[in-house]
């Protein structure tokens, strides 16, 4: 078991997928578009809600 020291930093990407069984392909298509349009570094600072045919972005506050 590995324990983390106080100086270890966690980086988290939060994505919220609004999905029901019917529009799965639409949500996957928008998720693909989101990750193509934004770099990984940018996504680390965003909260993204992905729905069929659109996604919404909120910037996370720095702590």
N, C-alpha and C positions, 0 to 999 in steps of 0.2 A: 504494500500500500504506500502511495506517495502522498506526502503532506505538502501543502503549499505554504511558502513563506509570506510574510506580510507585504513584501514588495512585489509579489506577483500581481500582474494586471490581467483582468478579464475583459475581452472584447466580445460583444454580443451583437448579432444582427437579429432584429425582430421582424418577422413577416407574418401577417395575418391573412390567411386564405379564406375568403368567404365562398363556400362551395357546397353544393348539394350534388347528388349523383348525376343529374342531367347535364349541367354545364361544365363538367370536368375539363373537356377539351378547350373551352373558351378561357377558363382560368389558367390552364397550363400555357396556352398561347400568350396570354398577357404576362404571366410570370417570366416566360422566355424573353419577351420584349423588354421587360423591366431590367433583367440582368444583362441584356445586350446594351441597353442605353446608359447604364450607370456602372461605374467601376466599383470593384470590391471595397476600396477605401471609402467611397461615397456611401455605399450601402450600410456601412458600419455605423453611420451617424443618422440613419433614417428609420422611421417606422412606416412600413408599407402595407397597405390594404389592397389586396388583389381580388378583383371581381371579374366576371365575364365582360369582355370588351372595354375594360378600363382598370387603372390602378390609381390609388391616391397616396400621396407621400406627406409625412409630417417629419420635421426635423426634431431630433432629440436634443434636449438641453445638455450642455456640458456641465459636469459636476465639478 
